[in-house]
Amino acid sequence: MILIVGAKGMLGQDLMALFGPGARGVDLEDIDITSLESVQKVLFTIRPRVVINAAAYTDVDGCETNQEPAMQVNGEGVAHLALATSEIGAKLVQVSTDYVFDGGKGSPYLEDEPTAPLSVYGESKLAGEMNARFNPDHVIVRTQWLYGINGKNFVETMLRLATEKRELAVVDDQIGSPTWTVDLALAIKALVEKDCRGIYHAANAGFCSWNEFARAIFAESGLDVTVNPMSTKDLGRPAPRPLYSTLDCGKLTRDTGFQPQPWREALKHYLKLRRL
Ligand SMILES: NC(=O)c1ccc[n+]([C@@H]2O[C@H](COP(=O)([O-])OP(=O)(O)OC[C@H]3O[C@@H](n4cnc5c(N)ncnc54)[C@H](OP(=O)(O)O)[C@@H]3O)[C@@H](O)[C@H]2O)c1
């Protein structure tokens, strides 16, 4: 049995669909990962052989002013899952982020390169990575720029804005790899099936700026929206973001044979599915 924690989240729902009847899902109404007692109760009852943690405090800007809950969920919550999974002899798959890097390297990050988070969210997720190691049988899967059919995300925001405006400004100085949650779920499944351990990077192939991504969303949807450039500084969000945080996913492909599709192909596929 595979247990998906955070099963009602954007990634969690795609994981549930992909793993099918071999998986059970829990979310906040069944488990609170900030409580060791709650985690032990659920895990000792279900006794899964693998736990995939897709639960997190994901409001990146909100984390700046809510440091304590962010650390409790993203940091301590993972410690509780690592302890309880090691107690029942289960593997822990922890989903993490490119925001553990500062984005100053200028080329794709490898798994073992030094981390230096810029934001509270990044710090809290890095604490989660450290805590996952309480279970020696753990996999940390770093990903980035997620979108999926079951959550708030950049693609849906752009499509909503297109119903209101013919022109908008989108940042052009942050570079990353837009990643479809279905492709991330496939990468996680491949890592579980090959019984991998350690840190892996998993994102759709290739990279772009948010501005290019917005243009691609409108072009692939046949929408005539002008996308002007804007700097991260001018956008003025509370949490600092890494400017160039693409992830080298070569290790994932070498160890599992799974190769994530190019981001633009994934986007086309996503847009087609959401029209059905
Ligand atoms: N979204 C991105 O762009 C992105 C990028 C890189 C990495 N990631 C990582 O990818 C993973 C999945 O992200 P996502 O966007 O799919 O997340 P999401 O949609 O925000 O889902 C997270 C789920 O966790 C639940 N949750 C929150 N606190 C909990 C707690 N204490 N105990 C149990 N469940 C709790 C949430 O419930 P409520 O909704 O009721 O709070 C929600 O259902 C996360 O680890 C995230 O850090 C995301």
The ligand as a Gaussian input file, in Angstrom:
#p B3LYP/6-31G(d) Opt

LIG

0 1
 N        3.228000      24.639000      -6.340000
 C        4.475000      24.780000      -6.783000
 O        4.758000      25.549000      -7.713000
 C        5.583000      23.969000      -6.150000
 C        6.894000      24.157000      -6.619000
 C        7.919000      23.383000      -6.061000
 C        7.635000      22.464000      -5.059000
 N        6.354000      22.339000      -4.608000
 C        6.088000      21.338000      -3.569000
 O        5.241000      20.348000      -4.140000
 C        4.404000      19.786000      -3.116000
 C        2.953000      19.817000      -3.573000
 O        2.588000      21.177000      -3.815000
 P        1.086000      21.577000      -4.218000
 O        1.184000      22.899000      -4.892000
 O        0.435000      20.418000      -4.853000
 O        0.466000      21.804000      -2.760000
 P       -1.037000      22.205000      -2.350000
 O       -1.944000      22.162000      -3.527000
 O       -0.943000      23.467000      -1.553000
 O       -1.468000      20.993000      -1.404000
 C       -0.915000      20.805000      -0.133000
 C       -1.896000      19.983000       0.667000
 O       -1.332000      19.790000       1.977000
 C       -2.387000      19.977000       2.924000
 N       -1.821000      20.337000       4.234000
 C       -1.419000      21.550000       4.660000
 N       -1.007000      21.495000       5.940000
 C       -1.145000      20.200000       6.332000
 C       -0.912000      19.505000       7.549000
 N       -0.454000      20.134000       8.642000
 N       -1.154000      18.172000       7.597000
 C       -1.661000      17.520000       6.516000
 N       -1.910000      18.119000       5.343000
 C       -1.657000      19.452000       5.247000
 C       -3.211000      21.103000       2.321000
 O       -4.470000      21.192000       2.937000
 P       -5.234000      22.633000       2.949000
 O       -5.375000      23.031000       1.511000
 O       -6.524000      22.316000       3.626000
 O       -4.340000      23.573000       3.704000
 C       -3.265000      20.663000       0.865000
 O       -4.307000      19.752000       0.613000
 C        4.713000      20.587000      -1.848000
 O        5.686000      19.895000      -1.092000
 C        5.335000      21.875000      -2.363000
 O        6.200000      22.459000      -1.416000
 C        5.319000      23.062000      -5.134000

